[in-house]
Amino acid sequence: MDKILRINMGAEGGPKLIEDPLGDYEGLGGRAMTSAVVLKEVPADCHPLGEENKFVIAPGMLSGTLGAQTGRISVGCKSPLTGGIKEANSGGQAAQVLARLGYAAIILEGKPADGSCYKIVINKDGVSISEDKSLAGLGNYAVVEKVKAEYGDKVATISIGPAGEMKMGAASVAFSDMEMRPTRHAGRGGVGAVMGAKGVKLIVLDDEGMPRRQAKDVEAFKDANKRFVAGLNSHPVTSQGLPAFGTNVLVNVVNEAGGFPTRNFKTGRFEGASKISGETMAEQTAARGGVVTRGCHKGCVIRCSGDYTGPDGKWLTKQPEYETVWAHGANCGIDDLDVIAQLDRIDDDLGLDTIEMGNAIAVAMDAGLAEFGDGEAALKLMDEVAKGTALGRIIGNGAGAVGKMFGVENVPVVKNQSLPAYDPRAVQGIGVTYATSTQGGDHTAGYAVATNLMKVGGDVDPLKPEGNVELSRNLQIATASIDASGMCLFIAFAIMDQPETFQALLDMINAHYGYSWTADDWAEFGMQILRNEREFNKAAGFTNLDDRLPKYFKKLPLAPHNITFQVTDAELDSVFNF
């Protein structure tokens, strides 16, 4: 990865591309790359859908190598949903392929005329850009079928659905998986709307004839990777729980803990949890002849993705993730896995964030547009989004928009981004992350659930404020570095419990780049990423008052523990005192 591909989509006479050396961005990848570019090159006061914003796609530092779990990719821009900096992360094949093509980043700049629909193709022979109106308005599945017909099934795709073309605040960017299905998404923050504003519908990546990236010390890298994989294969979460049941293994765990937000965050337990749990989904998938778990990219050894097979025995969608099952399930009072899977399929096809959409529908239900538990009504609301009606555009712009338009007082958002599948009153550490993350409400920014509920990396009481600020701070720092490395976030379970596995990760980075990083260097790297993001947000007008949960989480006790969020504002303001 020795170059950056810049494409000015608004250039006179049509898009123009140049290839730049890395320069100041040398050694960066993933989130470190996207956030550095956005801070340095995007005016913080720009309109997110305007020509001054930039859309950055960056594989991780170790993507394209032989390293396990290195297939994550970052998308960065100024978010049309939060108004702040955004990094959205995804699995799929694109990170490995883009890295092997030699690019540390693709940066889309400028803005073409409205209605533009461009296709970008990148392979060993170079880059081609062409307008392709036949793609306009298509869902992601239809787009991928057209790609397969023209380019075969060995390429990787990056695409947006109609939601991105309509520039909805919940629009995602789709990445194809190993089966070449558009099932992996950079979902959060409306990044798909920014790609749509750049007039780009599709990017095709073909690394045929390109070698894997080689480490500076090949043997040391192989040895470190072997030790790293051994650590993943010995930890109960990464070797047993996730491979057996996927991420949806968490339904029963979080529900039992009383932190499973139900019916727009009204209670912490859902009476229908067992019907939508990972165990139930795995049993059903096996009975219907589907694949319970598989990897989402080459090099995955955790294998927490999978298939969802419909009642007719045919493949319907990827195995819905835990957050998706919660968002379209318990949060909407729906306990039917088939309905949840249909909603997931629609989200992927339209190009929408399942967390944001589940919350938007739940808030709409709270507003009286439908009854909680009515799966058919939820599907009809999604149809409104697909048609781009006035109601559909409101819902497609997320829970915050729905709450404002229909007068709902209690809307679970931070920086206008919907909260994920853990109630901050019952899991206080994740509440700190929600409140203070540079990204808006986001569980992956500092996954305190691991320690609060699963006792990974220690034991911090989820129902008390003590220790949760430090926990969230340390996890936000570590997560920023993981997001930059190209590693799957789930490696955190092993590296938090196993010092030798963490050392193996450092050894992989050191062997590849010729570094001599220690744990302190890893932490400093993460802190610098967070400093960059906070600097951008401050310039965009954010203050400490934006690092807060909605007030009702401090006022309304959550059953069954009958507890409110206890961390004080002063403690929240201390999270980034490093």
C-alpha positions in Angstrom: 0.0 0.0 0.0 2.3 2.7 -1.3 -0.1 5.2 -2.8 -3.4 7.0 -2.5 -6.0 7.2 -5.3 -7.7 10.5 -5.5 -10.7 11.0 -7.8 -12.1 14.5 -8.3 -15.7 13.7 -9.1 -16.6 17.3 -9.9 -13.7 18.1 -12.3 -14.5 20.0 -15.4 -15.1 17.6 -18.3 -15.8 14.6 -15.9 -14.0 12.8 -13.1 -10.2 13.1 -13.0 -7.9 10.8 -11.0 -4.4 11.1 -9.7 -2.2 8.8 -7.7 -0.4 10.4 -4.8 2.5 9.2 -2.6 1.5 8.6 1.0 3.4 11.6 2.3 2.1 12.6 5.7 -0.1 9.5 5.8 2.8 7.0 5.6 2.2 4.0 7.9 -1.5 4.7 8.4 -4.4 2.5 7.7 -8.1 2.0 8.4 -9.5 4.5 10.9 -6.1 6.2 11.4 -6.0 7.0 7.7 -9.6 8.1 7.3 -9.6 10.3 10.4 -6.3 11.9 9.5 -7.4 12.7 6.0 -10.8 14.1 7.2 -9.1 16.3 9.8 -6.4 17.6 7.5 -8.4 18.0 4.2 -12.1 18.5 5.1 -13.4 21.9 6.4 -15.1 21.1 9.6 -17.9 23.6 8.8 -18.7 22.2 5.3 -22.0 20.7 4.4 -21.6 16.9 4.6 -23.3 16.4 1.2 -21.4 19.3 -0.5 -18.3 19.4 -2.6 -15.9 20.2 0.2 -16.5 17.0 2.1 -14.4 14.0 1.1 -15.2 10.3 1.1 -12.3 8.1 2.2 -12.0 4.3 1.9 -9.0 2.7 3.6 -8.0 -0.9 4.2 -6.2 -1.6 7.5 -2.5 -1.6 8.2 -2.3 -5.4 7.9 -4.9 -5.9 5.2 -3.8 -7.8 2.1 -1.3 -9.8 4.1 -1.4 -13.5 5.3 -2.4 -12.3 8.7 -5.6 -13.7 10.2 -8.6 -11.4 10.9 -7.1 -8.5 8.8 -10.0 -7.9 6.4 -11.7 -4.9 8.0 -12.1 -1.7 6.0 -12.8 1.9 7.1 -14.9 4.5 5.5 -14.5 8.1 6.6 -16.1 11.5 6.0 -18.0 14.3 7.8 -21.2 12.6 8.8 -24.5 13.9 7.4 -26.2 12.2 10.5 -24.0 13.5 13.3 -22.4 16.6 11.7 -19.1 15.4 13.1 -16.3 13.1 12.0 -17.2 9.6 11.0 -15.5 6.3 10.6 -17.7 3.4 9.7 -16.1 -0.1 9.7 -17.0 -3.2 7.7 -15.9 -6.7 6.9 -16.1 -8.3 3.5 -13.5 -8.8 0.7 -12.7 -5.3 -0.3 -10.0 -4.5 2.3 -7.8 -7.5 1.3 -8.3 -6.8 -2.5 -7.7 -3.0 -2.3 -4.6 -3.5 -0.2 -3.2 -6.0 -2.7 -3.9 -3.5 -5.5 -1.4 -1.2 -3.7 -3.8 1.5 -2.4 -3.7 2.7 1.2 -6.8 4.8 0.5 -9.3 5.9 -2.2 -10.4 9.5 -1.7 -13.4 10.8 -3.6 -13.4 14.6 -3.8 -15.7 17.3 -5.3 -19.2 16.8 -6.5 -20.7 16.0 -9.9 -24.1 17.1 -11.2 -27.1 15.7 -9.4 -28.2 12.4 -10.9 -24.7 11.3 -11.8 -24.2 7.5 -11.5 -20.6 6.5 -11.9 -18.8 3.1 -11.8 -15.2 2.8 -10.9 -13.2 -0.3 -11.8 -9.7 -0.9 -10.3 -7.4 -3.8 -11.4 -3.8 -4.5 -12.0 -4.0 -2.5 -15.3 -5.2 0.7 -13.6 -8.4 2.6 -12.9 -11.3 3.3 -15.2 -14.3 5.6 -14.4 -17.5 5.6 -16.5 -21.0 6.8 -16.1 -23.5 3.9 -16.0 -27.1 4.9 -15.8 -28.2 1.3 -15.9 -27.2 1.0 -12.2 -29.3 4.0 -11.1 -31.9 3.1 -8.6 -30.9 -0.6 -8.3 -30.7 -2.4 -5.0 -27.3 -3.7 -3.9 -28.2 -7.3 -4.8 -29.1 -6.3 -8.4 -25.9 -4.3 -8.7 -23.8 -7.3 -7.7 -25.6 -9.6 -10.1 -24.8 -7.1 -12.9 -21.1 -7.1 -11.8 -20.9 -10.9 -11.8 -22.3 -11.0 -15.3 -19.7 -8.5 -16.5 -16.6 -9.2 -14.4 -17.1 -12.7 -12.9 -17.5 -13.8 -9.3 -13.9 -13.4 -8.2 -14.0 -9.6 -7.7 -15.0 -7.5 -4.7 -17.6 -4.7 -4.8 -18.3 -1.5 -2.9 -21.7 -0.1 -3.6 -24.7 1.9 -2.4 -28.4 1.2 -2.7 -31.2 3.5 -3.4 -31.0 5.0 0.2 -27.5 6.3 -0.6 -28.7 7.8 -3.9 -31.5 9.5 -2.0 -28.9 10.7 0.5 -30.7 9.4 3.5 -29.0 9.9 6.9 -29.1 6.1 7.6 -27.6 5.1 4.3 -24.8 2.6 4.4 -22.0 1.4 2.1 -22.2 -2.3 1.1 -19.2 -4.5 0.7 -19.4 -8.0 -0.9 -18.6 -11.0 1.2 -16.8 -14.3 0.2 -19.9 -15.5 -1.6 -20.0 -12.2 -3.4 -23.2 -11.0 -1.7 -23.6 -7.4 -0.6 -24.0 -8.3 3.1 -21.3 -6.5 4.9 -21.9 -2.8 5.6 -20.2 0.3 6.8 -23.5 1.2 8.4 -23.2 4.0 10.8 -23.5 7.8 10.3 -24.9 8.0 6.8 -21.7 7.3 4.9 -23.7 5.9 2.0 -25.3 9.3 1.5 -21.8 10.9 1.1 -20.8 8.3 -1.5 -24.1 9.1 -3.2 -23.4 12.8 -3.1 -20.1 12.0 -4.9 -22.2 10.4 -7.7 -20.5 7.0 -7.2 -22.8 4.0 -7.2 -20.2 1.2 -7.5 -16.6 0.4 -7.2 -15.3 -2.9 -8.6 -12.0 -4.2 -7.2 -10.1 -7.0 -9.0 -6.8 -8.2 -7.6 -6.1 -11.0 -10.1 -2.4 -11.1 -10.8 -1.5 -9.1 -7.7 0.6 -10.7 -4.9 -0.1 -10.6 -1.2 1.7 -7.9 0.7 5.0 -9.1 2.1 6.3 -8.2 5.6 9.8 -6.8 6.1 10.5 -9.8 8.2 8.5 -12.6 6.6 9.5 -15.4 9.0 8.9 -13.2 12.1 5.5 -12.3 10.7 4.5 -15.9 10.1 5.6 -16.9 13.6 3.6 -14.0 15.2 0.5 -14.8 13.1 0.7 -18.4 14.2 0.8 -17.4 17.9 -2.0 -14.9 17.3 -4.2 -17.5 15.7 -3.4 -19.9 18.6 -4.6 -17.3 21.0 -7.9 -16.8 19.1 -8.4 -20.5 18.9 -8.0 -21.0 22.7 -10.3 -18.2 24.0 -13.8 -19.3 24.7 -15.5 -16.4 23.0 -13.6 -16.4 19.8 -13.2 -20.2 19.6 -16.6 -21.4 21.0 -19.3 -18.8 21.4 -19.0 -16.8 18.2 -18.2 -19.7 15.9 -21.2 -21.7 17.3 -23.9 -19.1 17.3 -22.5 -15.9 15.7 -22.9 -12.5 17.3 -26.5 -13.3 18.2 -25.2 -15.5 21.0 -25.5 -12.3 23.0 -29.3 -12.1 23.1 -29.8 -14.4 26.1 -26.7 -13.0 27.8 -27.8 -9.4 27.6 -31.5 -10.1 28.2 -30.6 -12.1 31.4 -28.5 -9.1 32.5 -31.5 -6.8 32.1 -29.8 -4.6 29.6 -31.7 -5.7 26.4 -33.5 -2.6 25.3 -37.1 -3.4 24.6 -39.9 -1.3 22.9 -37.8 1.8 22.4 -35.7 1.4 25.5 -38.6 1.1 27.9 -37.5 -2.1 29.7 -34.3 -4.2 29.9 -35.8 -7.6 29.2 -37.9 -8.9 26.3 -40.3 -11.7 26.9 -39.7 -13.0 23.4 -35.9 -13.2 23.7 -35.6 -16.9 23.5 -37.5 -16.9 20.2 -34.9 -14.7 18.5 -31.7 -15.9 20.3 -28.5 -17.1 18.7 -29.2 -20.6 19.9 -32.7 -20.7 18.4 -31.4 -19.2 15.1 -28.6 -21.8 14.9 -31.0 -24.6 15.5 -33.5 -23.3 12.9 -30.7 -22.6 10.3 -29.4 -26.2 10.7 -32.9 -27.6 10.4 -33.5 -25.6 7.2 -30.3 -26.8 5.7 -28.3 -23.5 6.0 -24.8 -22.8 7.1 -24.8 -21.7 10.7 -21.5 -19.8 10.7 -18.8 -18.8 8.2 -16.2 -16.1 7.8 -17.0 -12.8 6.1 -13.6 -12.4 4.5 -10.6 -14.5 3.6 -8.3 -15.0 6.6 -11.1 -15.1 9.2 -10.7 -17.8 11.8 -13.4 -16.7 14.2 -16.2 -17.3 11.6 -19.1 -15.5 13.3 -21.1 -14.7 10.1 -23.5 -17.2 8.6 -26.6 -17.8 6.5 -30.2 -17.2 7.1 -32.4 -19.7 5.3 -36.1 -18.9 4.8 -39.0 -21.2 5.5 -38.8 -22.4 1.9 -35.3 -23.7 2.4 -33.7 -21.0 0.2 -31.0 -18.5 1.2 -32.6 -15.2 2.3 -29.9 -13.1 3.9 -26.8 -13.3 5.9 -27.3 -14.4 9.5 -28.6 -11.2 11.1 -26.1 -9.8 13.6 -27.0 -9.4 17.2 -27.5 -5.7 16.9 -29.8 -6.3 13.9 -31.9 -8.9 15.7 -32.2 -6.6 18.6 -33.0 -3.4 16.6 -35.7 -5.0 14.4 -36.7 -7.5 17.1 -36.9 -6.6 20.8 -36.6 -2.9 20.2 -39.7 -3.1 18.0 -41.4 -5.8 20.1 -41.0 -8.3 17.3 -40.2 -11.9 18.2 -40.4 -13.5 14.7 -36.9 -14.4 13.2 -38.4 -14.6 9.7 -39.7 -11.1 9.9 -36.4 -9.8 11.3 -34.5 -11.6 8.5 -36.8 -10.0 5.9 -36.1 -6.6 7.4 -32.3 -7.3 7.4 -32.5 -8.3 3.7 -34.3 -5.1 2.8 -31.8 -3.0 4.8 -28.9 -4.6 2.9 -30.6 -4.2 -0.5 -31.6 -0.6 0.0 -28.3 0.2 1.7 -29.3 1.1 5.3 -27.9 0.8 8.8 -29.9 -1.8 10.6 -29.3 -0.2 14.0 -30.5 3.2 12.8 -33.5 1.7 11.0 -34.6 -0.5 13.9 -34.5 2.5 16.2 -36.3 4.7 13.7 -39.1 2.2 13.4 -39.3 1.8 17.2 -39.6 5.6 17.6 -42.3 5.6 14.9 -44.1 2.9 16.8 -43.8 5.0 19.9 -45.4 7.8 17.9 -48.4 5.7 17.1 -47.6 5.0 13.4 -47.7 1.3 14.2 -48.1 -1.1 17.1 -45.1 -2.6 18.9 -44.8 -6.2 17.8 -46.4 -5.7 14.4 -44.0 -7.1 11.9 -46.1 -6.5 8.9 -46.4 -2.8 9.8 -42.6 -2.7 10.2 -42.2 -4.1 6.7 -44.7 -1.6 5.3 -42.7 1.3 6.9 -39.6 -0.1 5.1 -41.6 -0.1 1.9 -42.2 3.6 2.4 -38.4 4.1 2.6 -37.8 2.1 -0.5 -40.3 4.2 -2.4 -38.8 7.5 -1.1 -42.1 8.8 0.1 -42.2 11.7 2.5 -42.7 9.3 5.4 -40.1 7.0 4.0 -37.5 9.8 3.8 -38.2 10.8 7.4 -37.7 7.2 8.6 -34.6 6.8 6.3 -33.0 9.8 8.1 -33.0 8.0 11.4 -34.5 7.9 14.8 -33.7 11.5 15.6 -35.6 12.7 12.5 -38.6 10.5 13.4 -38.7 11.8 16.9 -38.6 15.5 15.8 -41.2 15.1 13.1 -43.7 13.1 15.3 -43.1 14.7 18.7 -41.6 11.7 20.5 -39.8 13.0 23.7 -37.6 10.0 24.5 -35.4 9.3 21.5 -32.2 7.1 22.1 -29.6 9.1 20.2 -26.2 10.7 21.0 -25.0 13.3 18.5 -28.1 12.2 16.6 -26.9 8.7 16.1 -29.0 5.9 17.4 -27.9 3.8 20.4 -27.2 0.1 19.8 -28.4 -3.0 21.7 -27.3 -2.4 25.3 -29.2 -0.1 27.6 -26.8 2.3 29.3 -28.6 2.1 32.6 -28.0 -1.6 33.0 -24.5 -1.5 31.3 -23.0 1.7 32.6 -19.6 1.3 30.9 -21.2 1.2 27.5 -23.2 4.3 28.5 -19.9 6.1 29.0 -18.8 5.1 25.5 -22.2 6.1 23.9 -22.0 9.5 25.5 -18.4 10.4 24.8 -17.4 8.6 21.6 -16.3 10.9 18.8 -18.6 8.9 16.5 -22.0 9.4 18.2 -23.9 6.6 19.9 -21.7 3.6 19.1 -21.0 0.3 20.9 -17.9 -0.6 18.9 -16.0 2.5 19.9 -15.3 1.1 23.3 -17.0 -2.2 23.9 -17.4 -2.1 27.7 -20.0 -4.9 27.5 -17.1 -7.3 27.3 -16.0 -6.5 30.8 -19.3 -5.3 32.3 -21.2 -8.5 31.4 -18.8 -11.1 30.0 -16.0 -10.4 32.5 -13.4 -10.3 29.7 -10.3 -8.3 30.7 -11.5 -7.9 34.3 -14.7 -7.3 36.2 -16.4 -3.9 36.4 -19.9 -3.8 37.9 -22.3 -2.8 35.1 -24.8 -1.3 37.6 -22.5 1.1 39.3 -20.5 4.1 38.0 -17.2 3.1 39.7 -14.5 2.1 37.3 -16.6 2.5 34.1 -15.0 5.8 33.0 -11.5 4.2 33.1 -12.9 1.1 31.4 -14.5 3.0 28.5 -11.4 5.3 28.1 -9.0 2.4 27.8 -11.3 0.5 25.4 -11.8 3.6 23.2 -8.0 4.0 22.9 -7.5 0.3 22.1 -10.4 0.2 19.7 -9.0 3.1 17.7 -5.8 1.2 17.2 -7.6 -2.0 16.3 -9.7 -0.1 13.7 -6.6 1.2 12.2 -4.9 -2.2 12.0 -7.5 -3.8 9.8 -8.2 -6.4 12.5 -11.7 -7.6 13.4 -12.8 -6.0 16.7 -13.6 -9.4 18.1 -9.9 -10.0 18.6 -10.3 -7.8 21.7 -11.8 -10.7 23.6 -8.5 -12.7 23.3 -6.0 -9.8 23.6 -7.8 -8.5 26.7 -7.4 -11.8 28.5 -4.2 -13.1 27.0 -1.1 -11.0 27.2 0.7 -13.3 24.9 -1.9 -12.9 22.2 -1.7 -9.1 22.5 2.1 -9.4 22.1 1.6 -11.6 19.0 -0.4 -8.8 17.5 2.3 -6.2 18.2 4.9 -8.7 16.8 2.8 -8.9 13.5 2.8 -5.1 13.1 6.5 -4.9 14.0 7.5 -7.7 11.6 5.5 -6.2 8.8 6.6 -2.6 9.1 10.0 -3.0 10.7 8.7 -1.2 13.9 9.6 -1.9 17.5 6.2 -1.0 19.0 5.5 -1.7 22.6 2.1 -1.6 24.4 2.7 2.0 25.1 3.2 2.8 21.4 0.0 1.0 20.6 -1.8 3.1 23.2 -0.3 6.3 21.9 -1.3 5.4 18.4 -4.9 5.0 19.5 -4.8 8.2 21.5 -3.6 10.2 18.5 -6.5 8.9 16.4 -8.9 10.1 19.1 -7.2 13.4 19.4 -7.6 13.9 15.6 -11.3 13.1 15.8 -11.9 15.3 18.8 -10.1 18.2 17.1 -12.3 17.9 14.0 -15.5 17.7 16.1 -14.5 20.7 18.2 -13.9 22.7 15.0 -17.3 21.5 13.8 -18.9 23.1 16.9 -19.1 20.2 19.3 -18.6 20.8 23.0 -18.6 18.7 26.2 -22.4 19.2 26.2 -22.5 16.9 23.2 -20.9 14.2 25.2 -24.1 13.3 27.1 -26.8 10.7 27.0 -30.4 11.9 26.6 -31.6 13.1 29.9 -34.3 10.5 30.3 -31.6 7.9 30.9 -30.9 9.7 34.2 -34.5 10.2 35.1 -36.4 7.1 34.1 -35.4 3.9 36.0 -35.0 0.8 33.9 -36.7 -2.5 34.8 -35.8 -5.0 36.1 -33.0 -3.4 38.1 -34.9 -0.1 38.4 -31.7 1.9 37.9 -30.8 5.1 36.1 -27.5 6.0 34.5 -25.3 7.0 37.3 -22.1 8.4 35.8 -21.9 12.2 36.4 -21.3 14.8 33.8 -18.0 15.7 35.4 -16.9 12.1 35.1 -17.9 12.0 31.4 -15.8 15.2 30.9 -12.7 13.3 32.2 -12.8 10.5 29.7 -10.3 12.1 27.4 -8.0 13.5 30.0 -5.0 11.6 28.7 
